[in-house]
Amino acid sequence: MKVEGAWRRTIERDGHAVRVLDQAKLPYAVEWLRLVTLADCARAIRDMHVRGAPLIGVTAAYGVAIALAEGTPLDEAIRLLAATRPTAINLRWALERMRGANDAFAEADRIAEEDVALCGAIGEHGLPLVKGAAKTGRARVLTHCNAGWLATVDWGTALAPIYKAHEAGVDVHVWVDETRPRNQGLLTAWELAQHGVPHTVIADNAGGHLMQKGEVDLCLVGTDRTTRSGDVCNKIGTYLKALAAHDNGVPFYAAVPSPSIDWTLDDGAAIPIEERSGDEVRFIAGREVVPPGIPVANPAFDVTPRRLVTGLVTERGVAPATADGLRVLFPEHAR
């Protein structure tokens, strides 16, 4: 996608290293990090210089390749990388795939290319949903967190249908949640602005109000892990958007590439929820905004039960958020 007018990907191989767009600096500065060691890759994932379940998986795959090139044992590399972020299933998926690779860098390259193809296909399958949402001549789509190309290698998941619609000439406007405490919604706003897609940033808790006023036609979010039964784990606050959408009759879809599906889990309650440092809430731009001594909790994700999900947009089509719905599209994963 576009970065300051140039077509780039979020991660690019550079010999036995990779360059990644440093998302910790966005949207205020565009800087690239060169990851040359296993420790670099682990730090980039853990400290959210790269973020988004698909991109985390791809970065981890390259981390394994880099580790093997520097002589680190495979099991040690996988153990270190697996401990960086517990919720996104793409991390585990990519690491297990790298375990069986003959040529590690070639396999990581394949995983990256496949991610681009998966996201492009999600865009095509989700395009009719955006077109169909244009009840007033304009499709007004609310998204939460950042599930655009910054969260993947290219295209994105939840934003891929929006980009496809924009390219097809559909009049689309995006309501962009800030997504506190790390404000990933500002990353969504930044990348939409790069492409000229009309959008408005809103406070996290404004979504329900907009739905009550009839100003949202469609909710479209990403996922960090979706169970085989259709429960969707995503950035904290997604569940509240789904509740508001359900109450106001607004369709609520999750964009789900198959590597984000945990085929071992039936119940979303079993998904491990990452508890991040309370300092992300306590400090804003280095200034302490929570009085000293007051406890802060900072869960990074929540789970939206399948009963609140209208459907799942995958690279193979749109499925009901049910075990049977996913089984039809992915029969190879049926029990």
Secondary structure per residue as TSV (DSSP state, phi and psi in degrees):
chain	resnum	aa	ss	phi	psi
A	1	M	-	360.0	-173.2
A	2	K	E	-92.0	133.6
A	3	V	E	-125.4	109.5
A	4	E	T	50.0	43.7
A	5	G	T	88.0	-9.2
A	6	A	E	-107.3	143.6
A	7	W	E	-80.9	118.3
A	8	R	-	-138.0	166.2
A	9	R	-	-110.5	162.8
A	10	T	S	-71.9	-23.0
A	11	I	E	-140.0	133.3
A	12	E	E	-138.2	132.1
A	13	R	E	-75.0	142.2
A	14	D	E	-133.7	81.6
A	15	G	T	66.2	-122.7
A	16	H	T	-97.3	31.8
A	17	A	E	-143.6	175.0
A	18	V	E	-136.0	152.2
A	19	R	E	-106.1	134.6
A	20	V	E	-128.5	147.3
A	21	L	E	-72.9	123.3
A	22	D	-	-77.5	101.0
A	23	Q	T	-77.7	-13.3
A	24	A	T	-68.7	-19.8
A	25	K	T	-94.9	-17.2
A	26	L	T	-75.8	152.8
A	27	P	T	-92.1	13.7
A	28	Y	T	-86.6	-24.7
A	29	A	-	-150.4	143.2
A	30	V	-	-102.4	107.5
A	31	E	-	-133.3	149.8
A	32	W	E	-114.6	138.4
A	33	L	E	-104.7	141.4
A	34	R	E	-104.9	118.1
A	35	L	E	-97.8	115.9
A	36	V	-	-117.5	-10.0
A	37	T	S	-132.2	164.9
A	38	L	H	-58.4	-42.6
A	39	A	H	-61.1	-37.8
A	40	D	H	-59.8	-45.2
A	41	C	H	-66.3	-44.3
A	42	A	H	-62.2	-42.4
A	43	R	H	-66.0	-39.7
A	44	A	H	-62.6	-38.0
A	45	I	H	-73.6	-50.1
A	46	R	H	-62.4	-40.8
A	47	D	T	-93.1	8.0
A	48	M	T	64.8	32.3
A	49	H	S	-70.0	-30.8
A	50	V	S	-118.7	145.0
A	51	R	-	-154.9	168.2
A	52	G	S	97.7	129.4
A	53	A	H	-54.5	-48.7
A	54	P	H	-62.1	-42.8
A	55	L	H	-68.8	-34.8
A	56	I	H	-59.2	-44.4
A	57	G	H	-61.7	-44.5
A	58	V	H	-65.8	-42.9
A	59	T	H	-61.4	-40.6
A	60	A	H	-64.8	-38.0
A	61	A	H	-61.5	-45.2
A	62	Y	H	-66.5	-32.5
A	63	G	H	-60.4	-40.1
A	64	V	H	-63.7	-45.5
A	65	A	H	-61.4	-43.6
A	66	I	H	-63.7	-40.8
A	67	A	H	-62.4	-44.0
A	68	L	H	-65.2	-37.1
A	69	A	H	-65.7	-29.5
A	70	E	T	-93.4	4.7
A	71	G	T	91.4	10.0
A	72	T	-	-77.9	133.8
A	73	P	-	-58.7	145.0
A	74	L	H	-57.1	-48.4
A	75	D	H	-61.6	-37.6
A	76	E	H	-66.0	-41.9
A	77	A	H	-64.2	-44.7
A	78	I	H	-64.8	-41.2
A	79	R	H	-62.5	-43.1
A	80	L	H	-66.2	-45.3
A	81	L	H	-70.5	-36.2
A	82	A	H	-64.7	-24.7
A	83	A	T	-84.2	-3.9
A	84	T	S	-73.4	-45.7
A	85	R	-	-140.6	120.7
A	86	P	S	-85.2	-19.0
A	87	T	S	-89.2	-44.3
A	88	A	-	-66.6	116.7
A	89	I	H	-71.3	-23.9
A	90	N	H	-57.7	-30.7
A	91	L	H	-61.1	-52.6
A	92	R	H	-64.0	-40.9
A	93	W	H	-59.3	-47.5
A	94	A	H	-66.4	-40.5
A	95	L	H	-65.6	-40.7
A	96	E	H	-66.5	-36.1
A	97	R	H	-66.6	-38.0
A	98	M	H	-68.8	-22.9
A	99	R	H	-60.9	-30.8
A	100	G	T	-102.1	13.7
A	101	A	-	-80.0	138.9
A	102	N	S	-83.5	-43.5
A	103	D	S	-117.0	103.8
A	104	A	H	-63.3	-45.8
A	105	F	H	-67.0	-37.5
A	106	A	H	-65.0	-38.6
A	107	E	H	-68.7	-40.7
A	108	A	H	-62.5	-39.4
A	109	D	H	-59.6	-42.3
A	110	R	H	-64.4	-41.4
A	111	I	H	-61.2	-40.9
A	112	A	H	-64.4	-45.1
A	113	E	H	-66.2	-38.3
A	114	E	H	-63.8	-36.4
A	115	D	H	-62.3	-41.0
A	116	V	H	-61.6	-43.8
A	117	A	H	-66.6	-41.8
A	118	L	H	-60.7	-46.0
A	119	C	H	-66.8	-38.8
A	120	G	H	-61.3	-40.5
A	121	A	H	-68.0	-39.0
A	122	I	H	-59.4	-39.8
A	123	G	H	-59.9	-42.5
A	124	E	H	-67.4	-42.2
A	125	H	H	-73.1	-27.6
A	126	G	H	-86.5	-15.2
A	127	L	H	-55.4	-45.2
A	128	P	H	-60.9	-29.6
A	129	L	H	-65.7	-41.7
A	130	V	H	-68.5	-44.0
A	131	K	H	-59.7	-43.1
A	132	G	H	-70.1	-17.6
A	133	A	T	-82.4	-7.8
A	134	A	-	-78.3	66.2
A	135	K	T	-70.7	-29.6
A	136	T	T	-105.5	14.7
A	137	G	S	93.7	-15.5
A	138	R	S	-128.6	135.1
A	139	A	E	-88.0	116.5
A	140	R	E	-104.2	106.1
A	141	V	E	-111.2	130.4
A	142	L	E	-103.5	130.8
A	143	T	E	-125.5	163.8
A	144	H	-	-132.2	135.8
A	145	C	S	66.6	-156.8
A	146	N	-	-122.6	113.8
A	147	A	-	-125.1	39.4
A	148	G	S	-96.7	-158.2
A	149	W	G	-68.8	-21.2
A	150	L	G	-66.1	-23.6
A	151	A	G	-91.7	-1.4
A	152	T	S	-134.6	-164.1
A	153	V	S	-84.2	-37.5
A	154	D	S	-163.5	158.7
A	155	W	S	72.2	-49.9
A	156	G	-	93.3	179.2
A	157	T	S	-106.2	-76.0
A	158	A	T	-64.6	-29.9
A	159	L	T	-86.4	-13.8
A	160	A	H	-58.6	-46.0
A	161	P	H	-62.2	-31.5
A	162	I	H	-68.6	-43.8
A	163	Y	H	-63.4	-41.6
A	164	K	H	-63.0	-40.8
A	165	A	H	-65.3	-42.7
A	166	H	H	-60.7	-42.9
A	167	E	H	-66.3	-29.3
A	168	A	T	-83.3	1.1
A	169	G	T	88.0	10.6
A	170	V	-	-73.6	136.2
A	171	D	-	-77.9	105.3
A	172	V	E	-126.4	139.2
A	173	H	E	-127.7	136.3
A	174	V	E	-112.4	125.4
A	175	W	E	-85.2	120.6
A	176	V	E	-111.6	110.2
A	177	D	E	-66.9	139.6
A	178	E	-	-58.3	-45.4
A	179	T	-	68.2	72.4
A	180	R	T	-67.8	155.5
A	181	P	T	-91.5	-8.1
A	182	R	T	-97.3	0.4
A	183	N	T	57.0	42.3
A	184	Q	T	-63.7	-21.1
A	185	G	H	-60.2	-27.9
A	186	L	H	-67.9	-26.7
A	187	L	H	-68.6	-39.9
A	188	T	H	-60.3	-46.8
A	189	A	H	-60.7	-40.9
A	190	W	H	-62.1	-47.0
A	191	E	H	-73.7	-33.3
A	192	L	H	-63.2	-38.7
A	193	A	H	-64.5	-36.3
A	194	Q	H	-59.5	-28.7
A	195	H	H	-105.8	0.7
A	196	G	T	75.3	24.6
A	197	V	-	-87.1	123.0
A	198	P	-	-59.8	137.5
A	199	H	E	-160.5	163.0
A	200	T	E	-139.3	128.8
A	201	V	E	-80.5	134.7
A	202	I	E	-129.8	157.8
A	203	A	-	-64.2	148.9
A	204	D	G	-48.8	-42.3
A	205	N	G	-89.0	9.8
A	206	A	G	-86.2	-13.3
A	207	G	H	-59.6	-44.4
A	208	G	H	-61.8	-40.3
A	209	H	H	-59.9	-45.4
A	210	L	H	-64.2	-37.7
A	211	M	H	-66.6	-41.1
A	212	Q	H	-59.4	-34.4
A	213	K	T	-83.9	0.9
A	214	G	T	74.9	25.9
A	215	E	-	-102.9	8.8
A	216	V	-	-125.7	125.0
A	217	D	S	-97.0	-22.5
A	218	L	E	-159.9	135.6
A	219	C	E	-104.6	132.7
A	220	L	E	-139.8	115.3
A	221	V	E	-126.1	170.6
A	222	G	-	-96.9	-161.5
A	223	T	-	-156.2	146.4
A	224	D	S	-100.0	-24.5
A	225	R	E	-163.2	129.8
A	226	T	E	-121.7	133.1
A	227	T	E	-75.2	164.0
A	228	R	T	-68.1	-11.7
A	229	S	T	-95.8	-5.6
A	230	G	-	104.7	4.0
A	231	D	-	-71.3	137.4
A	232	V	E	-115.6	119.0
A	233	C	E	-98.7	127.0
A	234	N	E	-149.6	-178.7
A	235	K	E	-47.9	140.2
A	236	I	T	-50.5	134.3
A	237	G	T	104.2	-14.9
A	238	T	H	-62.8	-41.5
A	239	Y	H	-57.3	-41.4
A	240	L	H	-64.8	-36.8
A	241	K	H	-65.7	-39.1
A	242	A	H	-66.1	-39.3
A	243	L	H	-62.4	-44.8
A	244	A	H	-65.0	-39.8
A	245	A	H	-63.7	-43.5
A	246	H	H	-62.0	-41.6
A	247	D	H	-68.8	-26.3
A	248	N	H	-109.6	9.3
A	249	G	T	68.7	28.7
A	250	V	-	-95.9	126.2
A	251	P	-	-59.4	137.0
A	252	F	E	-125.4	111.8
A	253	Y	E	-118.1	148.3
A	254	A	E	-115.5	136.1
A	255	A	E	-89.2	119.5
A	256	V	-	-131.5	97.0
A	257	P	-	-68.5	146.8
A	258	S	G	-58.1	-31.9
A	259	P	G	-64.8	-12.0
A	260	S	G	-91.2	0.6
A	261	I	E	-92.9	126.9
A	262	D	E	-93.9	100.8
A	263	W	T	-75.8	-2.0
A	264	T	T	-95.5	-9.3
A	265	L	-	-115.9	135.9
A	266	D	S	-97.4	-34.7
A	267	D	-	-112.9	123.2
A	268	G	G	-61.2	-21.4
A	269	A	G	-65.2	-17.9
A	270	A	G	-87.1	-4.0
A	271	I	S	-73.2	128.5
A	272	P	-	-69.4	129.5
A	273	I	-	-102.1	120.0
A	274	E	-	-67.4	129.3
A	275	E	B	-105.1	108.0
A	276	R	-	-89.7	170.0
A	277	S	-	-58.7	136.3
A	278	G	T	-63.9	-16.6
A	279	D	H	-64.1	-23.5
A	280	E	H	-64.8	-27.9
A	281	V	H	-91.7	-37.7
A	282	R	H	-66.7	-34.7
A	283	F	E	-115.3	140.2
A	284	I	E	-126.7	119.0
A	285	A	T	52.0	39.9
A	286	G	T	82.1	-3.9
A	287	R	E	-101.8	130.4
A	288	E	E	-76.9	118.3
A	289	V	-	-108.7	-11.7
A	290	V	S	-101.9	127.7
A	291	P	-	-54.9	141.1
A	292	P	T	-54.9	142.8
A	293	G	T	89.1	-9.4
A	294	I	-	-88.5	126.9
A	295	P	-	-64.8	146.8
A	296	V	-	-130.2	129.8
A	297	A	-	-106.1	142.8
A	298	N	-	-142.8	66.3
A	299	P	B	-68.6	135.7
A	300	A	-	-90.1	-17.3
A	301	F	E	-140.5	160.9
A	302	D	E	-138.4	171.4
A	303	V	E	-115.4	125.9
A	304	T	E	-95.4	117.4
A	305	P	-	-66.8	149.5
A	306	R	G	-58.1	-25.7
A	307	R	G	-64.3	-19.2
A	308	L	G	-98.6	-1.2
A	309	V	-	-103.3	119.8
A	310	T	-	-66.0	-40.5
A	311	G	E	-173.1	167.5
A	312	L	E	-116.5	123.9
A	313	V	E	-94.1	111.7
A	314	T	E	-114.9	175.9
A	315	E	T	-71.1	-11.6
A	316	R	T	-106.9	1.7
A	317	G	E	135.5	-177.0
A	318	V	E	-98.2	127.5
A	319	A	E	-119.3	149.3
A	320	P	-	-60.6	152.7
A	321	A	S	-81.9	66.8
A	322	T	S	-141.1	162.8
A	323	A	H	-62.0	-41.9
A	324	D	H	-65.8	-38.8
A	325	G	H	-62.0	-44.7
A	326	L	H	-70.8	-33.8
A	327	R	H	-64.6	-34.8
A	328	V	H	-63.5	-41.5
A	329	L	H	-79.3	-29.2
A	330	F	-	-128.2	67.0
A	331	P	G	-63.3	-22.2
A	332	E	G	-67.6	-15.7
A	333	H	G	-102.5	4.8
A	334	A	-	-66.2	147.6
A	335	R	-	-64.0	360.0
